Amino acid sequence: PLFKTICLSSLFTMSNNNNNSTPLATTAPALVEAPQSAVTVVGGTAPATTTAAPATKIDLPTRLVLAALSGMGAATVCHPLDVVRVQMQTSSSFRNSYHAATSIYAQSGLVNGLYAGISAAYLRQWLYGSCRIGIYSYLLEGAQQQNLAAGRKKNDISFATKLGMGCTSGSIGSLVGTPSEVALVRMGADSKLPVNERRNYTSVVNCLTRIAKEEGVINLWRGAAPTVARATVLSACQLGVTSEAKEYLSDSGYFGVNGQWLGGYPMMFCATTLSSFCANLAANPFDVIKSRMQQMKTTPGVTPPYTSMMDCFIKSIKAEGPMVLYAGFTPAFLKLAPYTILSLTLADKLTKAWTGKEAL
């Protein structure tokens, strides 16, 4: 562009000298955008500086929608693993993940067994997943723009700050999405109950309206404390570690220039797999408590099995030992790893395709 500017300006100047007409060189620079902050133009007067317009920040609603769509894609693939995880965490009758999966399929089939509650899973992505990834990416971009405005490197953001962003987005998303989480657990675990005790929800709407009508609206947020605690820890590790690992791997040179070898997919795979393990290790105890509190049956006038998060924690350890807190760790990780890989990779690539920017 600079070479073109100089050439065009020279031609206009020569034409002006030959024809003794109004100088055209003064308007020539407007035809070509100067790539540098200051450009000297031959034969005319050009503005001393050309300042690039500041990058426009992606609005939060766009971030939320892209995050929700990414989550739905991941949930479609990973939902059977979530059903296995919930049933293993609420019952000790399964020997391992394979036994749980085959038993659920043999008893209830694919649609009503392994894919029970898929509508609740989709709703969860629009309530919880959208906030978790969308708010995090929005906060991350804001911090990056502040760095650029202050003359610092774009990604000069501490790991602790990224963890804090993950905590914020996870807690907000979890509080908003707890009703869908309750429905997901209820619908996923219903098939393992005795026939006369099953709730037989027909859809996520049916589940939520019946809970509100039969048990009270407040019960849509049953288990909110462990749910928010789990989501806070999970999102901090999942999103913060992914961003940190992505930056490290991009700079390592092992994955090509800026980590873009094979479109950046191998780098994202490694970063999200590492974050999945860290997140699952930290969040599984909260997950067990959450699932048990959300699944328990209550009767008016009768003390429920668990009265609080701490009560559930103590009773579970007394009855089944401390390792009960890591019940379902394998299916939880087998579900979380592909879910994290798919959802965060989709979020990153969809955001890149739609806006030209990255999500993480």
C-alpha positions as CSV (number, residue, x, y, z in Angstrom):
1,P,0.0,0.0,0.0
2,L,2.9,2.4,0.8
3,F,4.5,1.8,-2.6
4,K,1.2,2.3,-4.4
5,T,0.6,5.6,-2.5
6,I,4.0,7.0,-3.5
7,C,3.6,5.9,-7.2
8,L,0.0,7.4,-7.5
9,S,1.1,10.6,-5.8
10,S,4.1,10.9,-8.2
11,L,1.8,10.4,-11.2
12,F,-0.7,12.9,-10.1
13,T,2.1,15.4,-9.5
14,M,3.5,14.9,-13.0
15,S,0.1,15.4,-14.5
16,N,-0.3,18.6,-12.5
17,N,3.0,20.0,-13.7
18,N,2.3,19.2,-17.3
19,N,-1.3,20.5,-17.5
20,N,-0.9,23.4,-15.0
21,S,-4.2,22.4,-13.4
22,T,-5.5,22.3,-9.9
23,P,-3.2,20.0,-7.8
24,L,-4.5,16.6,-7.6
25,A,-1.8,15.1,-5.4
26,T,-3.4,16.5,-2.4
27,T,-6.3,14.2,-2.8
28,A,-4.4,11.1,-3.9
29,P,-3.6,9.8,-0.4
30,A,-7.3,9.4,0.2
31,L,-7.5,6.7,-2.5
32,V,-5.2,4.4,-0.6
33,E,-5.2,3.7,3.2
34,A,-1.8,4.2,4.6
35,P,-0.7,1.2,6.7
36,Q,1.7,3.2,8.9
37,S,1.0,6.0,11.4
38,A,3.0,8.5,9.4
39,V,3.5,8.5,5.6
40,T,5.4,11.1,3.5
41,V,3.7,11.6,0.1
42,V,5.7,12.8,-2.9
43,G,4.3,15.9,-4.7
44,G,1.5,16.8,-2.3
45,T,0.4,17.4,1.2
46,A,-1.0,14.5,3.2
47,P,-2.2,14.2,6.8
48,A,0.8,13.9,9.2
49,T,-0.7,10.8,10.9
50,T,-3.3,8.1,10.2
51,T,-4.7,6.5,13.3
52,A,-6.3,3.1,13.0
53,A,-9.7,2.8,14.4
54,P,-9.8,1.0,17.8
55,A,-10.9,-2.6,17.6
56,T,-14.6,-3.0,18.3
57,K,-15.4,-5.2,21.3
58,I,-17.8,-8.1,20.6
59,D,-21.0,-7.4,22.5
60,L,-22.1,-9.7,25.3
61,P,-25.3,-11.0,23.6
62,T,-23.3,-12.2,20.6
63,R,-20.8,-13.9,22.9
64,L,-23.7,-15.6,24.8
65,V,-25.4,-17.0,21.7
66,L,-22.1,-18.3,20.2
67,A,-21.4,-20.0,23.6
68,A,-24.8,-21.6,23.8
69,L,-24.6,-23.0,20.3
70,S,-21.2,-24.4,21.0
71,G,-22.5,-26.0,24.2
72,M,-25.5,-27.6,22.4
73,G,-23.1,-29.2,19.9
74,A,-21.0,-30.7,22.7
75,A,-24.0,-31.8,24.8
76,T,-25.5,-33.7,21.8
77,V,-22.3,-35.9,21.7
78,C,-21.6,-36.1,25.5
79,H,-25.1,-36.5,27.1
80,P,-25.0,-40.3,27.5
81,L,-21.9,-39.9,29.6
82,D,-23.7,-37.4,31.8
83,V,-26.5,-39.8,32.4
84,V,-24.1,-42.5,33.4
85,R,-22.3,-40.0,35.7
86,V,-25.5,-38.9,37.5
87,Q,-26.7,-42.4,38.0
88,M,-23.4,-43.6,39.4
89,Q,-23.3,-40.6,41.8
90,T,-26.8,-41.2,43.1
91,S,-26.6,-45.0,43.4
92,S,-23.9,-47.5,44.5
93,S,-25.4,-50.4,42.5
94,F,-23.1,-50.1,39.5
95,R,-19.7,-51.8,39.4
96,N,-18.1,-49.4,36.9
97,S,-18.9,-47.0,34.1
98,Y,-19.3,-49.8,31.5
99,H,-21.7,-51.7,33.8
100,A,-23.7,-48.5,34.4
101,A,-24.0,-47.7,30.7
102,T,-25.0,-51.2,29.6
103,S,-27.5,-51.5,32.5
104,I,-29.2,-48.2,31.7
105,Y,-29.4,-49.1,28.0
106,A,-30.8,-52.6,28.8
107,Q,-33.4,-51.2,31.1
108,S,-34.5,-48.1,29.3
109,G,-33.0,-48.0,25.8
110,L,-31.3,-45.2,24.0
111,V,-33.9,-42.4,24.0
112,N,-35.4,-43.0,27.4
113,G,-32.2,-44.2,29.0
114,L,-28.9,-42.9,27.8
115,Y,-30.5,-39.8,26.2
116,A,-33.0,-39.2,29.0
117,G,-33.2,-35.5,29.8
118,I,-31.5,-34.2,26.6
119,S,-34.0,-31.3,26.4
120,A,-32.9,-30.3,29.9
121,A,-29.3,-30.5,28.7
122,Y,-30.0,-28.1,25.8
123,L,-31.8,-25.7,28.1
124,R,-28.8,-25.8,30.4
125,Q,-26.5,-24.7,27.6
126,W,-28.7,-21.6,27.0
127,L,-28.8,-20.7,30.7
128,Y,-25.6,-22.0,32.2
129,G,-23.2,-22.7,29.3
130,S,-23.9,-19.4,27.5
131,C,-23.1,-17.4,30.6
132,R,-20.1,-19.5,31.6
133,I,-18.2,-19.2,28.3
134,G,-19.8,-16.0,27.0
135,I,-19.1,-13.9,30.1
136,Y,-15.6,-15.3,30.4
137,S,-14.7,-14.5,26.8
138,Y,-16.2,-11.0,27.2
139,L,-14.2,-10.3,30.3
140,L,-11.0,-11.7,28.7
141,E,-11.4,-9.5,25.7
142,G,-12.0,-6.5,27.9
143,A,-8.7,-7.1,29.8
144,Q,-6.9,-7.6,26.5
145,Q,-8.1,-4.3,25.1
146,Q,-7.1,-2.5,28.4
147,N,-3.6,-4.0,28.0
148,L,-3.4,-2.7,24.4
149,A,-4.6,0.8,25.4
150,A,-2.0,0.9,28.1
151,G,0.8,-0.1,25.7
152,R,1.2,-3.6,27.2
153,K,1.1,-6.9,25.4
154,K,-2.4,-8.1,24.6
155,N,-2.1,-11.3,26.6
156,D,-0.3,-9.9,29.6
157,I,-2.9,-11.2,32.0
158,S,-2.0,-13.2,35.1
159,F,-3.2,-16.7,35.6
160,A,-4.9,-15.6,38.9
161,T,-6.9,-13.0,36.9
162,K,-8.0,-15.7,34.4
163,L,-9.1,-17.9,37.3
164,G,-11.0,-15.0,38.8
165,M,-12.8,-14.5,35.5
166,G,-13.7,-18.2,35.4
167,C,-15.1,-18.0,38.9
168,T,-17.2,-15.0,38.0
169,S,-18.7,-16.4,34.8
170,G,-19.2,-19.9,36.4
171,S,-21.0,-18.6,39.5
172,I,-23.3,-16.3,37.5
173,G,-24.1,-19.0,34.9
174,S,-24.7,-21.6,37.5
175,L,-27.1,-19.4,39.5
176,V,-29.1,-18.7,36.4
177,G,-29.0,-22.3,35.2
178,T,-29.7,-24.2,38.4
179,P,-33.3,-25.0,37.4
180,S,-32.1,-26.7,34.2
181,E,-29.5,-28.5,36.3
182,V,-32.2,-29.8,38.6
183,A,-34.2,-31.0,35.7
184,L,-31.2,-32.6,34.1
185,V,-30.4,-34.6,37.2
186,R,-34.0,-35.6,37.8
187,M,-34.7,-36.7,34.2
188,G,-31.3,-38.5,33.9
189,A,-31.8,-40.4,37.1
190,D,-35.5,-41.2,36.9
191,S,-35.1,-44.5,35.1
192,K,-33.1,-46.1,37.9
193,L,-35.9,-45.5,40.5
194,P,-38.4,-48.3,41.2
195,V,-41.4,-48.1,38.8
196,N,-43.8,-46.9,41.5
197,E,-41.4,-44.1,42.5
198,R,-40.6,-42.7,39.1
199,R,-41.7,-39.2,38.3
200,N,-42.0,-39.9,34.5
201,Y,-41.3,-36.4,33.3
202,T,-42.2,-36.1,29.6
203,S,-40.0,-33.0,28.8
204,V,-37.9,-30.4,30.5
205,V,-40.9,-28.0,30.5
206,N,-43.0,-30.7,32.2
207,C,-40.3,-31.3,34.7
208,L,-39.8,-27.7,35.7
209,T,-43.6,-26.9,35.9
210,R,-44.2,-30.0,38.0
211,I,-41.4,-29.2,40.4
212,A,-42.7,-25.7,40.8
213,K,-46.3,-26.9,41.2
214,E,-45.8,-30.0,43.4
215,E,-42.7,-28.9,45.5
216,G,-42.7,-25.1,45.2
217,V,-40.7,-22.7,43.0
218,I,-37.9,-22.5,45.5
219,N,-37.1,-26.2,44.8
220,L,-36.1,-25.3,41.3
221,W,-33.0,-24.0,43.0
222,R,-32.5,-27.0,45.2
223,G,-28.9,-27.7,45.7
224,A,-28.0,-24.2,44.5
225,A,-25.1,-23.9,47.0
226,P,-23.2,-27.0,45.8
227,T,-24.1,-26.3,42.2
228,V,-22.7,-22.8,42.3
229,A,-19.6,-24.0,44.3
230,R,-19.0,-26.7,41.7
231,A,-19.5,-24.4,38.8
232,T,-17.2,-21.7,40.3
233,V,-14.4,-24.2,40.8
234,L,-15.0,-26.0,37.5
235,S,-15.2,-22.9,35.4
236,A,-12.1,-21.4,37.0
237,C,-10.0,-24.4,36.2
238,Q,-11.6,-25.2,32.9
239,L,-11.5,-21.7,31.3
240,G,-8.5,-20.3,33.2
241,V,-6.3,-23.3,32.5
242,T,-7.4,-23.5,28.9
243,S,-6.5,-19.8,28.3
244,E,-3.2,-20.2,30.1
245,A,-2.3,-23.5,28.4
246,K,-3.3,-22.1,25.0
247,E,-1.1,-19.1,25.3
248,Y,1.9,-21.3,26.5
249,L,1.4,-23.9,23.7
250,S,1.0,-21.1,21.1
251,D,4.3,-19.6,22.1
252,S,6.1,-22.9,22.4
253,G,6.6,-23.4,18.7
254,Y,5.5,-27.0,18.8
255,F,2.2,-26.3,17.2
256,G,3.4,-24.0,14.4
257,V,3.3,-20.2,14.2
258,N,0.9,-18.9,16.9
259,G,-0.3,-22.5,17.5
260,Q,-2.1,-22.6,14.1
261,W,-0.7,-25.9,12.9
262,L,-3.6,-27.8,11.3
263,G,-5.9,-24.9,12.0
264,G,-5.0,-24.8,15.7
265,Y,-7.0,-27.9,16.5
266,P,-4.1,-30.0,18.0
267,M,-3.2,-27.1,20.3
268,M,-6.8,-26.6,21.4
269,F,-7.1,-30.4,22.0
270,C,-4.0,-30.4,24.3
271,A,-5.1,-27.3,26.2
272,T,-8.6,-28.4,26.8
273,T,-7.7,-31.9,27.8
274,L,-5.4,-30.6,30.5
275,S,-8.0,-28.2,31.7
276,S,-10.6,-31.0,31.8
277,F,-8.5,-33.1,34.2
278,C,-7.7,-30.2,36.5
279,A,-11.4,-29.1,36.6
280,N,-12.7,-32.6,37.2
281,L,-10.2,-33.2,40.0
282,A,-11.3,-30.0,41.8
283,A,-15.0,-30.2,41.1
284,N,-16.0,-33.9,41.6
285,P,-16.7,-33.7,45.3
286,F,-19.0,-30.8,44.8
287,D,-20.6,-32.7,41.9
288,V,-21.4,-35.7,44.1
289,I,-23.0,-33.5,46.8
290,K,-25.0,-31.5,44.2
291,S,-26.4,-34.6,42.5
292,R,-27.5,-36.2,45.8
293,M,-29.2,-33.1,47.0
294,Q,-31.0,-32.5,43.7
295,Q,-32.1,-36.2,43.3
296,M,-33.4,-36.7,46.9
297,K,-37.2,-37.2,47.3
298,T,-38.9,-34.9,49.8
299,T,-42.3,-35.3,51.5
300,P,-44.1,-32.3,53.2
301,G,-43.7,-32.5,57.0
302,V,-40.9,-35.1,56.8
303,T,-37.3,-34.2,57.3
304,P,-35.4,-34.6,54.0
305,P,-32.4,-37.0,53.8
306,Y,-30.1,-34.0,53.6
307,T,-30.8,-30.6,55.1
308,S,-27.8,-28.8,53.7
309,M,-24.6,-29.1,51.6
310,M,-22.5,-29.8,54.7
311,D,-25.1,-32.3,56.1
312,C,-24.9,-34.2,52.8
313,F,-21.1,-34.1,52.8
314,I,-20.9,-35.5,56.3
315,K,-23.6,-38.2,55.9
316,S,-22.1,-39.4,52.6
317,I,-18.6,-39.8,54.0
318,K,-19.9,-41.5,57.2
319,A,-22.0,-44.0,55.2
320,E,-19.7,-44.7,52.3
321,G,-16.2,-43.4,53.2
322,P,-14.2,-40.4,51.9
323,M,-13.8,-41.9,48.4
324,V,-17.5,-41.4,47.8
325,L,-16.6,-37.8,47.0
326,Y,-14.9,-39.2,43.8
327,A,-17.7,-41.5,42.8
328,G,-18.3,-41.3,39.1
329,F,-14.9,-39.7,38.6
330,T,-14.2,-41.8,35.5
331,P,-17.5,-41.1,33.7
332,A,-17.4,-37.5,34.8
333,F,-13.9,-37.1,33.3
334,L,-14.9,-39.1,30.2
335,K,-17.8,-36.8,29.8
336,L,-16.1,-33.5,30.8
337,A,-13.0,-34.0,28.6
338,P,-14.9,-34.4,25.3
339,Y,-17.4,-31.8,26.3
340,T,-14.7,-29.3,27.2
341,I,-12.7,-30.1,24.0
342,L,-15.8,-29.8,21.8
343,S,-17.5,-26.8,23.5
344,L,-14.4,-24.6,23.9
345,T,-13.1,-25.5,20.5
346,L,-16.4,-24.8,18.9
347,A,-16.7,-21.6,20.8
348,D,-13.3,-20.5,19.7
349,K,-13.8,-21.4,16.1
350,L,-17.4,-20.1,15.8
351,T,-16.3,-16.8,17.3
352,K,-13.4,-16.6,14.9
353,A,-15.6,-17.4,11.9
354,W,-18.3,-14.9,12.9
355,T,-16.3,-12.0,14.4
356,G,-12.7,-12.6,13.3
357,K,-11.7,-12.8,17.0
358,E,-10.9,-15.7,19.4
359,A,-13.1,-16.6,22.3
360,L,-10.3,-17.8,24.7
